[in-house]
Amino acid sequence: MRRMTAADSKATLTTAEAAKAVGISRATLQAWLAAGKVEAPALRLRPGEPPARTWSRADVDRLRAVKEKIYRRGGGRGRKKKTAKSQPRRRQLRRPGA
């Protein structure tokens, strides 16, 4: 079960807050937006301030579904098998006078 955050109580979230609520970085979310993996909500224009995206609960839920699809549990390429070459070498300690 996921933990409740302060962002969960707000009606709309900023891009950074939406990313944090889902468990990814803002940079990752912006990369997904640029790549078209996630549909971005409309920009909100505010007088005297730069435009900002506001994410609703439904937007965050869609984002969570995209994250689950991308980061499927157990869908990785697997662990690399250890070989004799990959084992660290142990140094032989020399005894004084030997």
Secondary structure by P-SEA (a helix, b strand, c coil): ccccccccccccccaaaaaaaacccaaaaaaaaaaccccccbbbbbccccbbbbbcaaaaaaaaaaaaaaacccccccbbbbcccccbbbbbbbcccc
